[in-house]
Amino acid sequence: MTIELASGEAQLAALAVLAQQARELMDAVVLTDVDETEIEAVTAELVALTERLRAVRRESTLPHEFAPDGTFRHLGNAVVGACNPHALPLEVERPPEGGSRADLNFRPIHEGPPGAVHGGVTALILDHLLGDAVAAAGRPGVTGTLTIRYKRLVPYGRPVVASAEATRVEGRKTWADGTIALPDGTPLVEATGLFITPETWRLPNADEPDE
Ligand SMILES: CCCCC/C=C\C/C=C\C/C=C\C/C=C\CCCC(=O)SCCNC(=O)CCNC(=O)[C@H](O)C(C)(C)COP(=O)(O)OP(=O)(O)OC[C@H]1O[C@@H](n2cnc3c(N)ncnc32)[C@H](O)[C@@H]1OP(=O)(O)O
């Protein structure tokens, strides 16, 4: 894993604004009902804009890194990356009592079953949140297994709460449980996962895994 110093903060801030606009574009695309002439005109403008962005390309995606304020971030991450239009982005909090949580609102672009969120999308969110919970416990790792139980359809367009906590440790293995629930606590999706700390990972300030 690469840990690099942050650079080009003004450019990154502008990129985050661009990524948010791209999200709004995606939201507009799935709900627009303008006629085909207008769709073709907008598409032509987007082709031109895409070419402008491609004019200068990075050799790799935005890295895992420490921001100037000392916090760890991954601006290109598919779930939490402010600079990645694919990300909600999920804003993860780490409450003082432990674990990880996030308030979130899925959108029509996340639809799977009619009027509800795709199960793969909720699995993605829970994978990340469980991963954050094990990292919060000082045991960052990659997902070995992820088991999901879909209890109720997850609505989009209204608030839900995701939460997770590490539950057990054994060598380089850490287990975590999590849920996506309505604000009143009604569980919609439950997850349990096993995360494994690769041999090569040793993060500054992280507790050493018990080996
Ligand atoms: C996404 C990167 C994040 C970077 C994190 C950095 C800092 C953290 C800070 C904040 C992060 C916050 C949240 C985000 C974090 C994560 C969320 C998303 C995570 C992902 O989305 S990540 C992508 C999906 N993930 C993969 O792409 C894994 C591919 N895979 C491998 O990279 C290797 O396969 C590895 C490393 C798993 C093991 O390889 P290895 O050589 O180190 O270990 P080895 O095989 O020796 O196994 C040792 C013991 O684990 C058991 N074991 C192994 N694999 C198992 C499995 N799958 N299921 C059950 N048990 C398993 C063995 O049975 C043995 O058990 P025993 O010791 O009892 O015999």
The ligand as an SDF file (V2000), in Angstrom:
LIG
                    3D

 69 71  0  0  0  0  0  0  0  0999 V2000
   -9.4440   -0.9190    0.2810 C   0  0  0  0  0  0  0  0  0  0  0  0
   -8.1200   -0.6430    0.8680 C   0  0  0  0  0  0  0  0  0  0  0  0
   -8.2040    0.1410    2.1250 C   0  0  0  0  0  0  0  0  0  0  0  0
   -6.8360    0.5290    2.6760 C   0  0  0  0  0  0  0  0  0  0  0  0
   -6.9270    0.5710    4.1770 C   0  0  0  0  0  0  0  0  0  0  0  0
   -5.8550    1.3640    4.8050 C   0  0  0  0  0  0  0  0  0  0  0  0
   -6.0620    1.9530    5.9730 C   0  0  0  0  0  0  0  0  0  0  0  0
   -7.3500    1.8210    6.6530 C   0  0  0  0  0  0  0  0  0  0  0  0
   -7.9560    3.1060    6.9960 C   0  0  0  0  0  0  0  0  0  0  0  0
   -9.2130    3.3290    6.6670 C   0  0  0  0  0  0  0  0  0  0  0  0
   -9.9060    2.3580    5.8230 C   0  0  0  0  0  0  0  0  0  0  0  0
  -11.3170    2.3440    6.0480 C   0  0  0  0  0  0  0  0  0  0  0  0
  -12.1560    1.5350    5.3760 C   0  0  0  0  0  0  0  0  0  0  0  0
  -11.8500    0.7770    4.1280 C   0  0  0  0  0  0  0  0  0  0  0  0
  -11.2580   -0.5370    4.3080 C   0  0  0  0  0  0  0  0  0  0  0  0
  -11.7240   -1.6400    3.6980 C   0  0  0  0  0  0  0  0  0  0  0  0
  -13.0370   -1.7180    3.0430 C   0  0  0  0  0  0  0  0  0  0  0  0
  -13.0430   -2.3560    1.6940 C   0  0  0  0  0  0  0  0  0  0  0  0
  -12.1740   -3.5480    1.6200 C   0  0  0  0  0  0  0  0  0  0  0  0
  -12.1550   -4.1910    0.2740 C   0  0  0  0  0  0  0  0  0  0  0  0
  -13.0460   -4.1050   -0.4910 O   0  0  0  0  0  0  0  0  0  0  0  0
  -10.7530   -5.0860   -0.0600 S   0  0  0  0  0  0  0  0  0  0  0  0
  -11.1100   -5.8270   -1.6310 C   0  0  0  0  0  0  0  0  0  0  0  0
  -11.6820   -7.2100   -1.5410 C   0  0  0  0  0  0  0  0  0  0  0  0
  -10.7520   -8.1310   -0.9450 N   0  0  0  0  0  0  0  0  0  0  0  0
   -9.7140   -8.6360   -1.6300 C   0  0  0  0  0  0  0  0  0  0  0  0
   -9.4970   -8.3340   -2.7780 O   0  0  0  0  0  0  0  0  0  0  0  0
   -8.8200   -9.6270   -0.8780 C   0  0  0  0  0  0  0  0  0  0  0  0
   -7.9460  -10.4080   -1.8360 C   0  0  0  0  0  0  0  0  0  0  0  0
   -7.2270  -11.4220   -1.1170 N   0  0  0  0  0  0  0  0  0  0  0  0
   -6.0020  -11.1830   -0.5800 C   0  0  0  0  0  0  0  0  0  0  0  0
   -5.4090  -10.1390   -0.7680 O   0  0  0  0  0  0  0  0  0  0  0  0
   -5.4160  -12.3010    0.1970 C   0  0  0  0  0  0  0  0  0  0  0  0
   -5.9960  -13.5050   -0.1170 O   0  0  0  0  0  0  0  0  0  0  0  0
   -5.5480  -12.0530    1.7310 C   0  0  0  0  0  0  0  0  0  0  0  0
   -4.7410  -10.8200    2.1520 C   0  0  0  0  0  0  0  0  0  0  0  0
   -7.0410  -11.8940    2.1370 C   0  0  0  0  0  0  0  0  0  0  0  0
   -5.0000  -13.2650    2.4840 C   0  0  0  0  0  0  0  0  0  0  0  0
   -3.7390  -13.5910    1.9350 O   0  0  0  0  0  0  0  0  0  0  0  0
   -2.4740  -13.8420    2.8770 P   0  0  0  0  0  0  0  0  0  0  0  0
   -1.4350  -14.5020    2.0190 O   0  0  0  0  0  0  0  0  0  0  0  0
   -2.1030  -12.5970    3.6050 O   0  0  0  0  0  0  0  0  0  0  0  0
   -3.0190  -14.7970    3.9710 O   0  0  0  0  0  0  0  0  0  0  0  0
   -3.2360  -16.3790    3.9310 P   0  0  0  0  0  0  0  0  0  0  0  0
   -3.7680  -16.8370    2.6340 O   0  0  0  0  0  0  0  0  0  0  0  0
   -1.9780  -17.0000    4.4550 O   0  0  0  0  0  0  0  0  0  0  0  0
   -4.4020  -16.5750    5.0360 O   0  0  0  0  0  0  0  0  0  0  0  0
   -4.2160  -16.1150    6.3760 C   0  0  0  0  0  0  0  0  0  0  0  0
   -5.4010  -16.6510    7.1570 C   0  0  0  0  0  0  0  0  0  0  0  0
   -6.6140  -16.0570    6.6330 O   0  0  0  0  0  0  0  0  0  0  0  0
   -7.4570  -17.0700    6.0770 C   0  0  0  0  0  0  0  0  0  0  0  0
   -8.0580  -16.5600    4.8460 N   0  0  0  0  0  0  0  0  0  0  0  0
   -7.4060  -16.0300    3.8080 C   0  0  0  0  0  0  0  0  0  0  0  0
   -8.2580  -15.5910    2.8960 N   0  0  0  0  0  0  0  0  0  0  0  0
   -9.4880  -15.8760    3.3770 C   0  0  0  0  0  0  0  0  0  0  0  0
  -10.7820  -15.6490    2.8940 C   0  0  0  0  0  0  0  0  0  0  0  0
  -11.0150  -15.0600    1.7220 N   0  0  0  0  0  0  0  0  0  0  0  0
  -11.8240  -16.0330    3.6510 N   0  0  0  0  0  0  0  0  0  0  0  0
  -11.6230  -16.6240    4.8410 C   0  0  0  0  0  0  0  0  0  0  0  0
  -10.4090  -16.8280    5.3680 N   0  0  0  0  0  0  0  0  0  0  0  0
   -9.3680  -16.4810    4.6270 C   0  0  0  0  0  0  0  0  0  0  0  0
   -6.5670  -18.2690    5.8170 C   0  0  0  0  0  0  0  0  0  0  0  0
   -7.3110  -19.4560    5.8560 O   0  0  0  0  0  0  0  0  0  0  0  0
   -5.5740  -18.1620    6.9630 C   0  0  0  0  0  0  0  0  0  0  0  0
   -6.2100  -18.5990    8.1460 O   0  0  0  0  0  0  0  0  0  0  0  0
   -5.4180  -19.4930    9.2270 P   0  0  0  0  0  0  0  0  0  0  0  0
   -4.2570  -18.6390    9.6710 O   0  0  0  0  0  0  0  0  0  0  0  0
   -6.4150  -19.7640   10.3040 O   0  0  0  0  0  0  0  0  0  0  0  0
   -4.9940  -20.7040    8.4910 O   0  0  0  0  0  0  0  0  0  0  0  0
  1  2  1  0
  2  3  1  0
  3  4  1  0
  4  5  1  0
  5  6  1  0
  6  7  2  0
  7  8  1  0
  8  9  1  0
  9 10  2  0
 10 11  1  0
 11 12  1  0
 12 13  2  0
 13 14  1  0
 14 15  1  0
 15 16  2  0
 16 17  1  0
 17 18  1  0
 18 19  1  0
 19 20  1  0
 20 21  2  0
 20 22  1  0
 22 23  1  0
 23 24  1  0
 24 25  1  0
 25 26  1  0
 26 27  2  0
 26 28  1  0
 28 29  1  0
 29 30  1  0
 30 31  1  0
 31 32  2  0
 31 33  1  0
 33 34  1  0
 33 35  1  0
 35 36  1  0
 35 37  1  0
 35 38  1  0
 38 39  1  0
 39 40  1  0
 40 41  2  0
 40 42  1  0
 40 43  1  0
 43 44  1  0
 44 45  2  0
 44 46  1  0
 44 47  1  0
 47 48  1  0
 48 49  1  0
 49 50  1  0
 49 64  1  0
 50 51  1  0
 51 52  1  0
 51 62  1  0
 52 53  1  0
 52 61  1  0
 53 54  2  0
 54 55  1  0
 55 56  1  0
 55 61  2  0
 56 57  1  0
 56 58  2  0
 58 59  1  0
 59 60  2  0
 60 61  1  0
 62 63  1  0
 62 64  1  0
 64 65  1  0
 65 66  1  0
 66 67  2  0
 66 68  1  0
 66 69  1  0
M  END
$$$$
